[in-house]
Amino acid sequence: MDKLGMRAGVFAASLALAAPVAAQSITINGVARSVSLMREMGADCPDVIPEEAKKFESAFLEIGHKTYGQARFDAELAAELPRREQEARAAGLTAWCAAQRANQLSLGNRQIFRSP
């Protein structure tokens, strides 16, 4: 698959993951939380394929920049990243990663895991 096709596929999957919140308004914080989730999972969850999580992270980042403007979104993300890291550490990485895996699998996102 060429790079454009891969980006389109990840973008479509990202939108599908966001679909449950589509009934609600998607906020700048919600998009920032999606970026931070994929970043934290890619960095700290051993069963996550970092390159796959990075694709989702990049797609959500692009959505944030295009929707809210780069400076505004980056400021929101800068506040969100330490919050997400604290969340994962407070829960314990093993438990946090297991909960995120269960949530992602319930959303149909199997491609980021080494063994779905």
A tleap script that builds the chain and sets N, CA, C and O, in Angstrom:
source leaprc.protein.ff14SB
mol = sequence {
  NMET ASP LYS LEU GLY MET ARG ALA GLY VAL
  PHE ALA ALA SER LEU ALA LEU ALA ALA PRO
  VAL ALA ALA GLN SER ILE THR ILE ASN GLY
  VAL ALA ARG SER VAL SER LEU MET ARG GLU
  MET GLY ALA ASP CYS PRO ASP VAL ILE PRO
  GLU GLU ALA LYS LYS PHE GLU SER ALA PHE
  LEU GLU ILE GLY HIE LYS THR TYR GLY GLN
  ALA ARG PHE ASP ALA GLU LEU ALA ALA GLU
  LEU PRO ARG ARG GLU GLN GLU ALA ARG ALA
  ALA GLY LEU THR ALA TRP CYS ALA ALA GLN
  ARG ALA ASN GLN LEU SER LEU GLY ASN ARG
  GLN ILE PHE ARG SER CPRO
}
set mol.1.N position { 0.867 -1.173 0.000 }
set mol.1.CA position { 0.000 0.000 0.000 }
set mol.1.C position { 0.905 1.224 0.000 }
set mol.1.O position { 1.870 1.287 0.761 }
set mol.2.N position { 0.593 2.203 -0.858 }
set mol.2.CA position { 1.404 3.411 -0.896 }
set mol.2.C position { 1.143 4.291 0.315 }
set mol.2.O position { 0.189 4.075 1.063 }
set mol.3.N position { 2.012 5.296 0.500 }
set mol.3.CA position { 1.932 6.144 1.692 }
set mol.3.C position { 0.593 6.869 1.784 }
set mol.3.O position { 0.030 6.978 2.873 }
set mol.4.N position { 0.079 7.360 0.676 }
set mol.4.CA position { -1.200 8.059 0.685 }
set mol.4.C position { -2.335 7.125 1.075 }
set mol.4.O position { -3.216 7.503 1.846 }
set mol.5.N position { -2.316 5.914 0.548 }
set mol.5.CA position { -3.337 4.931 0.902 }
set mol.5.C position { -3.264 4.554 2.366 }
set mol.5.O position { -4.294 4.373 3.015 }
set mol.6.N position { -2.046 4.433 2.894 }
set mol.6.CA position { -1.860 4.112 4.315 }
set mol.6.C position { -2.406 5.235 5.182 }
set mol.6.O position { -3.103 4.973 6.162 }
set mol.7.N position { -2.098 6.495 4.834 }
set mol.7.CA position { -2.589 7.646 5.604 }
set mol.7.C position { -4.103 7.707 5.559 }
set mol.7.O position { -4.749 7.982 6.570 }
set mol.8.N position { -4.664 7.454 4.400 }
set mol.8.CA position { -6.124 7.490 4.273 }
set mol.8.C position { -6.762 6.414 5.136 }
set mol.8.O position { -7.798 6.644 5.758 }
set mol.9.N position { -6.142 5.237 5.173 }
set mol.9.CA position { -6.665 4.150 5.988 }
set mol.9.C position { -6.597 4.455 7.474 }
set mol.9.O position { -7.545 4.186 8.212 }
set mol.10.N position { -5.485 5.013 7.910 }
set mol.10.CA position { -5.339 5.370 9.328 }
set mol.10.C position { -6.297 6.497 9.673 }
set mol.10.O position { -6.908 6.490 10.741 }
set mol.11.N position { -6.430 7.464 8.775 }
set mol.11.CA position { -7.352 8.577 9.015 }
set mol.11.C position { -8.784 8.058 9.142 }
set mol.11.O position { -9.519 8.477 10.035 }
set mol.12.N position { -9.175 7.159 8.264 }
set mol.12.CA position { -10.526 6.593 8.324 }
set mol.12.C position { -10.722 5.802 9.619 }
set mol.12.O position { -11.772 5.892 10.255 }
set mol.13.N position { -9.717 5.037 9.998 }
set mol.13.CA position { -9.819 4.280 11.246 }
set mol.13.C position { -9.888 5.220 12.443 }
set mol.13.O position { -10.609 4.952 13.403 }
set mol.14.N position { -9.142 6.317 12.389 }
set mol.14.CA position { -9.182 7.300 13.478 }
set mol.14.C position { -10.568 7.888 13.614 }
set mol.14.O position { -11.077 8.052 14.722 }
set mol.15.N position { -11.173 8.201 12.493 }
set mol.15.CA position { -12.538 8.744 12.541 }
set mol.15.C position { -13.511 7.708 13.074 }
set mol.15.O position { -14.442 8.045 13.806 }
set mol.16.N position { -13.301 6.447 12.710 }
set mol.16.CA position { -14.177 5.391 13.218 }
set mol.16.C position { -14.044 5.261 14.729 }
set mol.16.O position { -15.032 5.026 15.425 }
set mol.17.N position { -12.819 5.413 15.238 }
set mol.17.CA position { -12.626 5.345 16.685 }
set mol.17.C position { -13.282 6.525 17.380 }
set mol.17.O position { -13.698 6.424 18.534 }
set mol.18.N position { -13.374 7.638 16.678 }
set mol.18.CA position { -14.001 8.827 17.259 }
set mol.18.C position { -15.524 8.791 17.110 }
set mol.18.O position { -16.219 9.605 17.717 }
set mol.19.N position { -16.038 7.880 16.329 }
set mol.19.CA position { -17.472 7.825 16.046 }
set mol.19.C position { -18.356 7.760 17.290 }
set mol.19.O position { -19.402 8.409 17.312 }
set mol.20.N position { -17.984 7.004 18.327 }
set mol.20.CA position { -18.855 6.971 19.499 }
set mol.20.C position { -19.080 8.341 20.138 }
set mol.20.O position { -20.106 8.562 20.782 }
set mol.21.N position { -18.140 9.252 19.968 }
set mol.21.CA position { -18.332 10.590 20.528 }
set mol.21.C position { -18.940 11.547 19.516 }
set mol.21.O position { -19.168 12.716 19.827 }
set mol.22.N position { -19.202 11.069 18.321 }
set mol.22.CA position { -19.745 11.938 17.286 }
set mol.22.C position { -21.112 12.499 17.671 }
set mol.22.O position { -21.475 13.599 17.255 }
set mol.23.N position { -21.860 11.751 18.456 }
set mol.23.CA position { -23.158 12.243 18.904 }
set mol.23.C position { -22.986 13.442 19.823 }
set mol.23.O position { -23.874 14.288 19.934 }
set mol.24.N position { -21.837 13.504 20.478 }
set mol.24.CA position { -21.478 14.659 21.274 }
set mol.24.C position { -20.606 15.539 20.393 }
set mol.24.O position { -20.153 15.105 19.334 }
set mol.25.N position { -20.370 16.765 20.820 }
set mol.25.CA position { -19.461 17.571 20.023 }
set mol.25.C position { -18.035 17.152 20.351 }
set mol.25.O position { -17.704 16.893 21.508 }
set mol.26.N position { -17.200 17.089 19.332 }
set mol.26.CA position { -15.801 16.743 19.524 }
set mol.26.C position { -15.083 18.027 19.913 }
set mol.26.O position { -15.137 19.026 19.197 }
set mol.27.N position { -14.417 17.984 21.048 }
set mol.27.CA position { -13.762 19.175 21.577 }
set mol.27.C position { -12.263 19.128 21.323 }
set mol.27.O position { -11.701 18.083 20.995 }
set mol.28.N position { -11.638 20.272 21.480 }
set mol.28.CA position { -10.187 20.336 21.357 }
set mol.28.C position { -9.530 19.411 22.373 }
set mol.28.O position { -8.536 18.753 22.063 }
set mol.29.N position { -10.080 19.356 23.588 }
set mol.29.CA position { -9.527 18.482 24.611 }
set mol.29.C position { -9.710 17.021 24.238 }
set mol.29.O position { -8.832 16.200 24.504 }
set mol.30.N position { -10.837 16.687 23.626 }
set mol.30.CA position { -11.067 15.307 23.204 }
set mol.30.C position { -10.052 14.843 22.174 }
set mol.30.O position { -9.570 13.712 22.237 }
set mol.31.N position { -9.728 15.706 21.231 }
set mol.31.CA position { -8.729 15.347 20.219 }
set mol.31.C position { -7.355 15.253 20.870 }
set mol.31.O position { -6.589 14.339 20.565 }
set mol.32.N position { -7.034 16.187 21.761 }
set mol.32.CA position { -5.750 16.143 22.473 }
set mol.32.C position { -5.639 14.865 23.298 }
set mol.32.O position { -4.568 14.264 23.375 }
set mol.33.N position { -6.730 14.458 23.906 }
set mol.33.CA position { -6.732 13.222 24.695 }
set mol.33.C position { -6.493 12.005 23.789 }
set mol.33.O position { -5.849 11.043 24.209 }
set mol.34.N position { -6.996 12.040 22.574 }
set mol.34.CA position { -6.752 10.939 21.637 }
set mol.34.C position { -5.276 10.867 21.267 }
set mol.34.O position { -4.704 9.780 21.196 }
set mol.35.N position { -4.659 12.024 21.032 }
set mol.35.CA position { -3.226 12.055 20.743 }
set mol.35.C position { -2.450 11.501 21.925 }
set mol.35.O position { -1.584 10.642 21.759 }
set mol.36.N position { -2.763 11.994 23.126 }
set mol.36.CA position { -2.001 11.575 24.310 }
set mol.36.C position { -2.192 10.085 24.598 }
set mol.36.O position { -1.263 9.418 25.054 }
set mol.37.N position { -3.376 9.568 24.338 }
set mol.37.CA position { -3.626 8.145 24.553 }
set mol.37.C position { -2.726 7.297 23.665 }
set mol.37.O position { -2.063 6.376 24.143 }
set mol.38.N position { -2.705 7.608 22.381 }
set mol.38.CA position { -1.887 6.827 21.457 }
set mol.38.C position { -0.405 6.983 21.764 }
set mol.38.O position { 0.361 6.028 21.636 }
set mol.39.N position { 0.003 8.183 22.166 }
set mol.39.CA position { 1.412 8.395 22.513 }
set mol.39.C position { 1.790 7.567 23.737 }
set mol.39.O position { 2.828 6.906 23.746 }
set mol.40.N position { 0.961 7.601 24.755 }
set mol.40.CA position { 1.246 6.863 25.990 }
set mol.40.C position { 1.214 5.359 25.740 }
set mol.40.O position { 2.079 4.631 26.228 }
set mol.41.N position { 0.237 4.894 24.993 }
set mol.41.CA position { 0.164 3.465 24.699 }
set mol.41.C position { 1.390 3.013 23.908 }
set mol.41.O position { 1.974 1.969 24.200 }
set mol.42.N position { 1.776 3.800 22.911 }
set mol.42.CA position { 2.935 3.448 22.091 }
set mol.42.C position { 4.232 3.429 22.882 }
set mol.42.O position { 5.137 2.649 22.586 }
set mol.43.N position { 4.318 4.290 23.888 }
set mol.43.CA position { 5.540 4.386 24.678 }
set mol.43.C position { 5.606 3.351 25.795 }
set mol.43.O position { 6.691 2.870 26.121 }
set mol.44.N position { 4.470 3.000 26.386 }
set mol.44.CA position { 4.504 2.239 27.636 }
set mol.44.C position { 3.820 0.878 27.631 }
set mol.44.O position { 3.976 0.121 28.589 }
set mol.45.N position { 3.083 0.550 26.610 }
set mol.45.CA position { 2.366 -0.731 26.603 }
set mol.45.C position { 3.114 -1.734 25.726 }
set mol.45.O position { 3.206 -1.540 24.514 }
set mol.46.N position { 3.645 -2.794 26.317 }
set mol.46.CA position { 4.495 -3.714 25.567 }
set mol.46.C position { 3.803 -4.468 24.439 }
set mol.46.O position { 4.465 -4.918 23.505 }
set mol.47.N position { 2.482 -4.612 24.510 }
set mol.47.CA position { 1.792 -5.342 23.439 }
set mol.47.C position { 1.354 -4.440 22.292 }
set mol.47.O position { 0.730 -4.906 21.338 }
set mol.48.N position { 1.680 -3.146 22.381 }
set mol.48.CA position { 1.338 -2.193 21.328 }
set mol.48.C position { 2.508 -2.078 20.357 }
set mol.48.O position { 3.667 -2.020 20.768 }
set mol.49.N position { 2.194 -2.047 19.078 }
set mol.49.CA position { 3.198 -1.815 18.052 }
set mol.49.C position { 3.380 -0.297 17.966 }
set mol.49.O position { 2.484 0.398 17.486 }
set mol.50.N position { 4.516 0.229 18.419 }
set mol.50.CA position { 4.690 1.681 18.485 }
set mol.50.C position { 4.436 2.404 17.166 }
set mol.50.O position { 3.864 3.494 17.152 }
set mol.51.N position { 4.858 1.802 16.065 }
set mol.51.CA position { 4.668 2.439 14.760 }
set mol.51.C position { 3.188 2.577 14.407 }
set mol.51.O position { 2.781 3.558 13.784 }
set mol.52.N position { 2.389 1.592 14.808 }
set mol.52.CA position { 0.948 1.659 14.540 }
set mol.52.C position { 0.283 2.716 15.419 }
set mol.52.O position { -0.567 3.471 14.947 }
set mol.53.N position { 0.665 2.771 16.685 }
set mol.53.CA position { 0.115 3.802 17.571 }
set mol.53.C position { 0.501 5.186 17.064 }
set mol.53.O position { -0.297 6.120 17.136 }
set mol.54.N position { 1.718 5.319 16.553 }
set mol.54.CA position { 2.197 6.606 16.027 }
set mol.54.C position { 1.360 7.053 14.835 }
set mol.54.O position { 1.129 8.250 14.665 }
set mol.55.N position { 0.905 6.126 14.014 }
set mol.55.CA position { 0.054 6.482 12.874 }
set mol.55.C position { -1.247 7.109 13.354 }
set mol.55.O position { -1.698 8.114 12.803 }
set mol.56.N position { -1.846 6.521 14.376 }
set mol.56.CA position { -3.080 7.086 14.929 }
set mol.56.C position { -2.793 8.429 15.594 }
set mol.56.O position { -3.540 9.392 15.419 }
set mol.57.N position { -1.712 8.483 16.350 }
set mol.57.CA position { -1.325 9.733 17.001 }
set mol.57.C position { -1.173 10.845 15.962 }
set mol.57.O position { -1.675 11.953 16.151 }
set mol.58.N position { -0.481 10.543 14.871 }
set mol.58.CA position { -0.260 11.539 13.818 }
set mol.58.C position { -1.563 11.975 13.167 }
set mol.58.O position { -1.742 13.152 12.854 }
set mol.59.N position { -2.466 11.036 12.962 }
set mol.59.CA position { -3.761 11.383 12.351 }
set mol.59.C position { -4.567 12.288 13.275 }
set mol.59.O position { -5.148 13.276 12.825 }
set mol.60.N position { -4.605 11.958 14.566 }
set mol.60.CA position { -5.323 12.812 15.517 }
set mol.60.C position { -4.659 14.181 15.633 }
set mol.60.O position { -5.346 15.194 15.759 }
set mol.61.N position { -3.330 14.215 15.591 }
set mol.61.CA position { -2.602 15.482 15.650 }
set mol.61.C position { -2.955 16.349 14.441 }
set mol.61.O position { -3.171 17.554 14.572 }
set mol.62.N position { -3.010 15.737 13.289 }
set mol.62.CA position { -3.379 16.466 12.072 }
set mol.62.C position { -4.810 17.014 12.176 }
set mol.62.O position { -5.077 18.150 11.784 }
set mol.63.N position { -5.707 16.206 12.698 }
set mol.63.CA position { -7.089 16.661 12.893 }
set mol.63.C position { -7.104 17.859 13.834 }
set mol.63.O position { -7.786 18.850 13.571 }
set mol.64.N position { -6.355 17.771 14.927 }
set mol.64.CA position { -6.296 18.875 15.884 }
set mol.64.C position { -5.759 20.148 15.263 }
set mol.64.O position { -6.320 21.225 15.463 }
set mol.65.N position { -4.683 20.034 14.517 }
set mol.65.CA position { -4.088 21.213 13.886 }
set mol.65.C position { -5.027 21.841 12.852 }
set mol.65.O position { -5.178 23.061 12.793 }
set mol.66.N position { -5.650 20.992 12.045 }
set mol.66.CA position { -6.539 21.518 10.994 }
set mol.66.C position { -7.824 22.097 11.571 }
set mol.66.O position { -8.366 23.064 11.036 }
set mol.67.N position { -8.304 21.520 12.639 }
set mol.67.CA position { -9.580 21.949 13.202 }
set mol.67.C position { -9.438 23.161 14.109 }
set mol.67.O position { -10.274 24.064 14.079 }
set mol.68.N position { -8.384 23.183 14.915 }
set mol.68.CA position { -8.263 24.213 15.952 }
set mol.68.C position { -7.100 25.176 15.758 }
set mol.68.O position { -6.959 26.139 16.512 }
set mol.69.N position { -6.269 24.924 14.754 }
set mol.69.CA position { -5.073 25.733 14.546 }
set mol.69.C position { -3.910 25.149 15.322 }
set mol.69.O position { -4.081 24.655 16.437 }
set mol.70.N position { -2.716 25.207 14.725 }
set mol.70.CA position { -1.567 24.544 15.324 }
set mol.70.C position { -1.210 25.106 16.698 }
set mol.70.O position { -1.014 24.330 17.634 }
set mol.71.N position { -1.122 26.411 16.849 }
set mol.71.CA position { -0.705 26.993 18.127 }
set mol.71.C position { -1.704 26.663 19.237 }
set mol.71.O position { -1.314 26.269 20.337 }
set mol.72.N position { -2.975 26.824 18.945 }
set mol.72.CA position { -4.000 26.551 19.957 }
set mol.72.C position { -4.023 25.076 20.343 }
set mol.72.O position { -4.114 24.731 21.521 }
set mol.73.N position { -3.940 24.213 19.336 }
set mol.73.CA position { -3.983 22.782 19.634 }
set mol.73.C position { -2.728 22.334 20.377 }
set mol.73.O position { -2.814 21.551 21.324 }
set mol.74.N position { -1.574 22.822 19.959 }
set mol.74.CA position { -0.340 22.431 20.632 }
set mol.74.C position { -0.341 22.859 22.093 }
set mol.74.O position { 0.191 22.146 22.944 }
set mol.75.N position { -0.931 24.012 22.397 }
set mol.75.CA position { -1.036 24.464 23.789 }
set mol.75.C position { -1.936 23.513 24.591 }
set mol.75.O position { -1.617 23.159 25.726 }
set mol.76.N position { -3.043 23.111 24.000 }
set mol.76.CA position { -3.945 22.150 24.666 }
set mol.76.C position { -3.243 20.818 24.891 }
set mol.76.O position { -3.357 20.216 25.959 }
set mol.77.N position { -2.515 20.365 23.874 }
set mol.77.CA position { -1.808 19.090 23.971 }
set mol.77.C position { -0.706 19.155 25.029 }
set mol.77.O position { -0.482 18.182 25.750 }
set mol.78.N position { -0.029 20.278 25.125 }
set mol.78.CA position { 1.029 20.436 26.128 }
set mol.78.C position { 0.475 20.277 27.543 }
set mol.78.O position { 1.161 19.762 28.426 }
set mol.79.N position { -0.749 20.713 27.756 }
set mol.79.CA position { -1.386 20.540 29.065 }
set mol.79.C position { -1.885 19.111 29.261 }
set mol.79.O position { -1.903 18.608 30.385 }
set mol.80.N position { -2.284 18.465 28.190 }
set mol.80.CA position { -2.866 17.120 28.269 }
set mol.80.C position { -1.819 16.030 28.481 }
set mol.80.O position { -2.082 15.070 29.206 }
set mol.81.N position { -0.663 16.148 27.881 }
set mol.81.CA position { 0.324 15.067 27.939 }
set mol.81.C position { 0.736 14.699 29.367 }
set mol.81.O position { 0.763 13.511 29.689 }
set mol.82.N position { 1.054 15.657 30.232 }
set mol.82.CA position { 1.401 15.266 31.607 }
set mol.82.C position { 0.214 14.662 32.370 }
set mol.82.O position { 0.399 13.808 33.238 }
set mol.83.N position { -0.995 15.106 32.044 }
set mol.83.CA position { -2.182 14.540 32.691 }
set mol.83.C position { -2.307 13.061 32.339 }
set mol.83.O position { -2.590 12.235 33.206 }
set mol.84.N position { -2.096 12.727 31.070 }
set mol.84.CA position { -2.207 11.333 30.630 }
set mol.84.C position { -1.105 10.481 31.264 }
set mol.84.O position { -1.360 9.362 31.709 }
set mol.85.N position { 0.103 11.007 31.302 }
set mol.85.CA position { 1.193 10.254 31.907 }
set mol.85.C position { 0.898 9.973 33.378 }
set mol.85.O position { 1.130 8.865 33.863 }
set mol.86.N position { 0.389 10.972 34.078 }
set mol.86.CA position { 0.031 10.800 35.490 }
set mol.86.C position { -1.075 9.756 35.647 }
set mol.86.O position { -1.036 8.939 36.568 }
set mol.87.N position { -2.051 9.784 34.755 }
set mol.87.CA position { -3.143 8.805 34.791 }
set mol.87.C position { -2.591 7.383 34.701 }
set mol.87.O position { -2.963 6.509 35.483 }
set mol.88.N position { -1.702 7.169 33.736 }
set mol.88.CA position { -1.140 5.830 33.525 }
set mol.88.C position { -0.298 5.393 34.718 }
set mol.88.O position { -0.387 4.245 35.154 }
set mol.89.N position { 0.514 6.296 35.245 }
set mol.89.CA position { 1.370 5.960 36.389 }
set mol.89.C position { 0.539 5.692 37.637 }
set mol.89.O position { 0.837 4.769 38.395 }
set mol.90.N position { -0.493 6.488 37.853 }
set mol.90.CA position { -1.334 6.322 39.048 }
set mol.90.C position { -2.055 4.977 39.039 }
set mol.90.O position { -2.209 4.346 40.084 }
set mol.91.N position { -2.495 4.541 37.863 }
set mol.91.CA position { -3.194 3.259 37.757 }
set mol.91.C position { -2.230 2.079 37.806 }
set mol.91.O position { -2.622 0.958 38.133 }
set mol.92.N position { -0.971 2.341 37.480 }
set mol.92.CA position { 0.011 1.271 37.303 }
set mol.92.C position { 0.006 0.892 35.832 }
set mol.92.O position { -1.053 0.628 35.262 }
set mol.93.N position { 1.167 0.863 35.220 }
set mol.93.CA position { 1.223 0.659 33.766 }
set mol.93.C position { 0.600 -0.651 33.310 }
set mol.93.O position { -0.055 -0.691 32.269 }
set mol.94.N position { 0.791 -1.712 34.063 }
set mol.94.CA position { 0.227 -3.009 33.657 }
set mol.94.C position { -1.297 -2.929 33.611 }
set mol.94.O position { -1.915 -3.338 32.628 }
set mol.95.N position { -1.892 -2.409 34.663 }
set mol.95.CA position { -3.359 -2.293 34.714 }
set mol.95.C position { -3.860 -1.284 33.690 }
set mol.95.O position { -4.864 -1.522 33.017 }
set mol.96.N position { -3.161 -0.158 33.573 }
set mol.96.CA position { -3.590 0.871 32.632 }
set mol.96.C position { -3.546 0.339 31.200 }
set mol.96.O position { -4.492 0.520 30.434 }
set mol.97.N position { -2.448 -0.312 30.850 }
set mol.97.CA position { -2.316 -0.861 29.497 }
set mol.97.C position { -3.389 -1.921 29.215 }
set mol.97.O position { -3.936 -1.973 28.113 }
set mol.98.N position { -3.686 -2.750 30.194 }
set mol.98.CA position { -4.720 -3.777 30.024 }
set mol.98.C position { -6.082 -3.135 29.796 }
set mol.98.O position { -6.851 -3.591 28.950 }
set mol.99.N position { -6.381 -2.087 30.539 }
set mol.99.CA position { -7.662 -1.390 30.369 }
set mol.99.C position { -7.743 -0.722 29.003 }
set mol.99.O position { -8.793 -0.752 28.360 }
set mol.100.N position { -6.647 -0.121 28.556 }
set mol.100.CA position { -6.651 0.532 27.246 }
set mol.100.C position { -6.767 -0.496 26.120 }
set mol.100.O position { -7.434 -0.258 25.113 }
set mol.101.N position { -6.116 -1.627 26.304 }
set mol.101.CA position { -6.223 -2.698 25.307 }
set mol.101.C position { -7.674 -3.150 25.174 }
set mol.101.O position { -8.196 -3.272 24.066 }
set mol.102.N position { -8.316 -3.395 26.308 }
set mol.102.CA position { -9.715 -3.834 26.283 }
set mol.102.C position { -10.590 -2.790 25.605 }
set mol.102.O position { -11.466 -3.134 24.812 }
set mol.103.N position { -10.362 -1.533 25.907 }
set mol.103.CA position { -11.151 -0.469 25.302 }
set mol.103.C position { -10.917 -0.392 23.797 }
set mol.103.O position { -11.873 -0.293 23.027 }
set mol.104.N position { -9.668 -0.435 23.376 }
set mol.104.CA position { -9.365 -0.353 21.943 }
set mol.104.C position { -9.941 -1.560 21.191 }
set mol.104.O position { -10.479 -1.408 20.094 }
set mol.105.N position { -9.830 -2.733 21.767 }
set mol.105.CA position { -10.389 -3.920 21.115 }
set mol.105.C position { -11.908 -3.827 21.022 }
set mol.105.O position { -12.495 -4.267 20.034 }
set mol.106.N position { -12.553 -3.256 22.045 }
set mol.106.CA position { -14.012 -3.100 21.989 }
set mol.106.C position { -14.426 -2.121 20.890 }
set mol.106.O position { -15.546 -2.180 20.383 }
set mol.107.N position { -13.508 -1.220 20.528 }
set mol.107.CA position { -13.769 -0.269 19.440 }
set mol.107.C position { -13.387 -0.843 18.074 }
set mol.107.O position { -13.624 -0.215 17.043 }
set mol.108.N position { -12.797 -2.034 18.074 }
set mol.108.CA position { -12.410 -2.673 16.823 }
set mol.108.C position { -10.998 -2.331 16.376 }
set mol.108.O position { -10.610 -2.673 15.259 }
set mol.109.N position { -10.238 -1.677 17.204 }
set mol.109.CA position { -8.872 -1.289 16.836 }
set mol.109.C position { -7.891 -2.386 17.251 }
set mol.109.O position { -7.303 -2.346 18.332 }
set mol.110.N position { -7.738 -3.351 16.374 }
set mol.110.CA position { -6.845 -4.480 16.647 }
set mol.110.C position { -5.462 -4.268 16.056 }
set mol.110.O position { -4.495 -4.890 16.499 }
set mol.111.N position { -5.359 -3.408 15.071 }
set mol.111.CA position { -4.126 -3.288 14.304 }
set mol.111.C position { -2.950 -2.734 15.098 }
set mol.111.O position { -1.807 -2.886 14.668 }
set mol.112.N position { -3.190 -2.097 16.241 }
set mol.112.CA position { -2.055 -1.546 16.985 }
set mol.112.C position { -1.427 -2.566 17.931 }
set mol.112.O position { -0.411 -2.275 18.563 }
set mol.113.N position { -2.012 -3.746 18.036 }
set mol.113.CA position { -1.507 -4.747 18.973 }
set mol.113.C position { -0.709 -5.840 18.276 }
set mol.113.O position { -1.015 -6.242 17.153 }
set mol.114.N position { 0.300 -6.298 18.955 }
set mol.114.CA position { 1.148 -7.375 18.424 }
set mol.114.C position { 0.355 -8.665 18.232 }
set mol.114.O position { 0.539 -9.370 17.239 }
set mol.115.N position { -0.516 -8.968 19.173 }
set mol.115.CA position { -1.355 -10.167 19.060 }
set mol.115.C position { -2.768 -9.836 19.532 }
set mol.115.O position { -3.066 -9.880 20.726 }
set mol.116.N position { -3.631 -9.504 18.575 }
set mol.116.CA position { -5.007 -9.146 18.955 }
set mol.116.C position { -5.745 -10.354 19.465 }
set mol.116.O position { -6.915 -10.252 19.833 }
savepdb mol mol.pdb
quit
